[in-house]
Amino acid sequence: MSDFKHFDYMAKHRYEQVVYFYDKTTGLKGITCIHNTTLGPALGGTRLWNYESEEEAVLDCLRLSRGMTYKAAAAGLNLGGGKTVLIGEADKVKSEAYFRALGRYVQSLNGRYITAEDVNTSTKDMDFVSMETDYVVGLEGKSGNPSPMTALGAFHGIRASLQHKFGDEDIKKYTFAVQGAGQTGYYLIKHLVEKKAKKIYFSEINEKHIKRLQKENPEVEFVKPEDFYKLDVDVLVPCALGGSLNSKTIPQIKAKIVAGTANNVLLDEDIHGDMLKDKGILYAPDFVINAGGLINVYHELLTYNVGRATRDIEKIYDRLIDIFDIAERENINTHLAAKVFAKNRIETINHLHDNYIKR
């Protein structure tokens, strides 16, 4: 038996709710975590993954939902943080009924949680979810696939990082290495190519994605995953799964900036945030730089307009500049500075709401 104490972990990080659900008809097995709803309903995508254990699944869900709280707060959105993880092999479990069953469980939370696509789920899957719930965003015909907007926000975040570190954000002067070229990494590489980056490398484990990029942009050079961190480039751009910045990989890094779209990229927020700071590497906190997709789907809850959404995504540049300044002023790592930035907003709005006003 595992000695992981769910309630102790929830108390330490101030979670509100963890929900397990199972559908006997489709075999749907999942967990929804709601971290904080001070600013508004919890929003976070549904991730489908063949986890090795239920404990691994719930820990992933807990970490991801907390990250969504900080992401929404730092992005200036009236949303809280939540997440759903489904346990299973995507190519075996997916069906209309499977995702409609998910929609029924989302609906049962009565608006406290809003879902969207994530790893191994798509806008098509969310269309099935929407047949059973009002609480889903990222649908076709509305904001659509969030990956291009996530990449756009990361591109502006890279510009801010270059400006802060080197005093010059001209993409043409710098070299980049992108880890992961399936979704957000693919679109981010397109932005770097368009702005004529000095040199771009990419690393990827999916042969289909490798071939696609080599065909479309042969000037972008493939490197093996094990060689990624050793590359002598200006900016490392992690766009794959989390935990990739750790005690093994950080000592290998030669880049002066790490700025990408991967969630929970620091294996340990405190230890590895400080390791990057001590090495003089500027780290753009993941939940700030990768908020473009969230900002985009948030606009679905309003009246969706791509121009307004894009303008809000561009503000990632200014938020990162503010966070980098907090880190220098307080002599703390940038990930901690981003949490200070987000928590300050949550606390301010919480105090603002301590008196009742009828609407």
Protein Blocks (a to p, Z undefined) as FASTA:
>chain_A
ZZbdfklmmmmnopabdcddddfknopacddddfblkloccdddddddddfbfklmmmmm
mmmmmmmmmmmmmnopacdddddddeddfklmgcfklmmmmmmmmmmnnopaccdddehi
afklmmmmmmmocbbghiehilmpaklmmmmmmmmmmmmmmmmmnopabfklpccddehj
flmmmmmmmmmmmnopabdcdddfblklmmmmmmmmmmbccddfklmmmpccfbdcdfbd
ehkacfklmmmpmbfbdcdfbehkbfblklmmmmmmmnopacddfklmmmmmmmmmmmmm
mccdfklmmmmmmmmmmmmmmmmmmmmmnopafklmmmmmmmmmmmmmmmmmmpccdZZ
